[in-house]
Amino acid sequence: MSPPQAPRSTAAHPGLLLGSAGARITLNGREYINFAGSTYLALGNQQELRNAAQKALKAGAAFSCQLPSVYGVADPFIGELEKTAASYCGTEAAVYIASGYLIGAAALMSLDSQPSMLFIDEDAHFSLFDAARLTAFPLVRFNHCDPEALEKAIRKNLPPGERPVALTDGLFGTSGRIAPLAEYAAILNNWDGRLVVDEAHSFGVLGAHGRGAVEHHGAERSSALAATLSKAFCAQGAIVGCTQEAAERLRRLPPLRGANAGSPISAAVASASLCYMQAHPERRERLRQLTAYLRKRLRNIGIETGDSPAPIFAFHRGARQAMLTLQQQLFERGIYVLMSSYIGAGPDGVIRCAVFADHSEADLDTLTGELESLPASLAT
């Protein structure tokens, strides 16, 4: 997510932030209840992850791996992560990528056959637009989360006998809206098309096994699984879950062949994070319970945020200046929320709050209680 508008503060260093960005952060020596960020599973303080980093350091792991495995040099920590990721994703293989920004390009290249035209949600992440531009294929936008618009765009633009690929976020990080992937998949099947889904915000959060929006909608057969590790899993980098054939092909092609292979230490932490969630699915269930609890509490005070199982809540409270004032007032009361102007926020922006697995119901009650007590002039 984009950095928050810095709340007005008399502190000398308003950006001095400590903590793992879960339910609590320390800013300029003061503790805040935190609702900003994307570390939904709140694994940053788990000892298993810290132990993994320390073990990798003691084993002599490099800080970064200069040579991708395509050159015959395979890092053991990255190799172990790819095995763990394949197990977590339920795929034959997985490929580790140093940055989540590259997963769109990697997922496009992992497809078993090349498309002839790309169709992209107008509010998709920058990385998906950049990935599409790197290809030689025509790109057509369609209306946000609108299956009918996708179908119309395909019928209007796709040449006869050609294959479309639709690109979208699985879970939109600003609004918390889940893309209608099952409907997209049904439409694309009419043309033997495929989905490329950026699971940055949905990986670990949605689906019976935490595999993301594709699993949530049962659209696995039509999709390439491309997931970021730096959000819910509190790690770094990304993975593409795919077949062994696709993995071998992907390692020979950009963006992997021409890029740093990633950090073995980060890979060790990511592997520990995935293993932890496989062993502790109750943490994801706890997050879902807290999400439902906050949605109900917000609805009870007149703030409607839809009916999504995603732990992201976006809402308006008046015009932009009113929301900036609201952010500042909450900040002064020890509550840190995000005033977001990121993709999909609209011209005035939105108040964007995230729930983390280490929040308590009391934390959520504090947030909604303060929102309810604000002056009527700040209400919608």
Sequence and secondary structure as in RCSB ss.txt:
>XXXX:A:sequence
MSPPQAPRSTAAHPGLLLGSAGARITLNGREYINFAGSTYLALGNQQELRNAAQKALKAGAAFSCQLPSVYGVAD
PFIGELEKTAASYCGTEAAVYIASGYLIGAAALMSLDSQPSMLFIDEDAHFSLFDAARLTAFPLVRFNHCDPEAL
EKAIRKNLPPGERPVALTDGLFGTSGRIAPLAEYAAILNNWDGRLVVDEAHSFGVLGAHGRGAVEHHGAERSSAL
AATLSKAFCAQGAIVGCTQEAAERLRRLPPLRGANAGSPISAAVASASLCYMQAHPERRERLRQLTAYLRKRLRN
IGIETGDSPAPIFAFHRGARQAMLTLQQQLFERGIYVLMSSYIGAGPDGVIRCAVFADHSEADLDTLTGELESLP
ASLAT
>XXXX:A:secstr
           S TT EES SSSEEEETTEEEEE  SS TT  TT HHHHHHHHHHHHTT  SSB S GGGT   
HHHHHHHHHHHHHHTSSEEEEES GGGHHHHHHHHSSS  SEEEEETT  HHHHHHHHHSSS EEEE TT HHHH
HHHHHHH  TT  EEEEEESB TTT  B  HHHHHHHHHTTT EEEEE TTTTTTSSTTS  HHHHHT GGGEEE
EEESSSTT   SEEEEE HHHHHHHHTSTTTTTS  B HHHHHHHHHHHHHHHH THHHHHHHHHHHHHHHHHHH
TT    S SSSEEEE  SSHHHHHHHHHHHHHTTEE EEE STTS TT EEEEE  TT  HHHHHHHHHHHHHS 
GGG  
